[in-house]
Amino acid sequence: MKKNNPVLSGILSGQGALLVEARLIEQVVDLMHDTAFFIKDAAGRYVLVNRSLVDWHGLQDKAQMLGRRPCDVCPGDYGRIPTEQDEQVLRTGRPIIERLELFWRRPNVPVWGLTSKLPIRDAGGSVTGLIGISKELTAPLSREEVAPEVAQALQYLERSFDRPVSPSSLARKAGMSAARFARIIKRIRGISPMQLITQTRITAGTRMLRETGTGIAEIALECGFADHSAFTRAFRAVTGMSPSECRRQSQAG
């Protein structure tokens, strides 16, 4: 791993004070045997990876991934899709949270899993890289059990949570009955489709509360809630605090 990497410095330093040695973080994430961990620079190139990610790709050494993008490591869509995801996060600054997708596992064994990617920002707020994890599903599902349309339905939810979305409408997009869709979502995420819709909306609302000055009533509507009160009730049920308290907490930090 290169020293004095600006992305790692941005993560590990605060006002010139080194908080944690990058080497220590690398040692810790190497203990994540069932989860792939990575940090990428502003061009989407790996600057830190853990041992699990290297093993998943059938490689021998971390150096074979550092300085490269997913499309330089994986064939076809398995490299193209995560590279495009990176470009999206780096361009918009919007995180990806537990997106269902097929991972590449050599030799030629794609498996279902969940990926999260969060933007890294410098002191001025500019995106300088991203940090993320990918984990296989706790309850393994075969490619036959989960049609690609299920992942497409969940990505639709990510993009359209501000619209009238329901469990039945997502099931229709996945091309299956509501009951079967609910069983698959329960196995993937451990919650019901309705809980997933609420969680997606609350996650988006939390980001807006922390990163923008938009009024809470407007955030409520932009996140698909009927009004300020409905948003507050759902937000408190999920987070244990009100939207106003969340905003004050983030401003105080």
Secondary structure, DSSP 4 states (H G I P E B T S, - for coil): --TT-HHHHHHHEETTEE-S-HHHHHHHHTT-TTEEEEEEETTS-EEEE-HHHHHHTT-S-GGGTTT--HHHHS-HHHHHHHHHHHHHHHHH---EEEEEEEEP-TTT--EEEEEEEEEEE-TTS-EEEEEEEEEE-SS---TTTS-HHHHHHHHHHHHHTTS---HHHHHHHHTS-HHHHHHHHHHHHSS-HHHHHHHHHHHHHHHHHHH----HHHHHHHTT-SSHHHHHHHHHHHHSS-HHHHHHHHHH-
